[in-house]
Amino acid sequence: MAAGPPPPLEPRALPVFSEEGFGDKFLRKTRENPLVPLGCLCTAGVLTYGLISFKRGNTRRSQLMMRARILAQGFTFAALLGGMVVTALKSK
């Protein structure tokens, strides 16, 4: 075996990253996958309207809104998974 030069004794300098606040991170993630916040807003809106209908005694509309909430949650989950797949494929 051929002996090469010895490894350096000093560790390599680590890259320095700027501190990212909550707002900056939220905006970056929203730009990367805008369907997830949209799905969250739809879910919250349908849930709120369903609860208001329930409080007013309109049980038929309340049940319809709870079913719509499940669809909105499914859309949000699918958007989240899709965004993860796209991010994983982009990193390769």
Salt bridges, closest charged atoms under 4 A:
GLU20 OE2 - ARG28 NE 2.86
GLU32 OE2 - ARG28 NH1 3.24
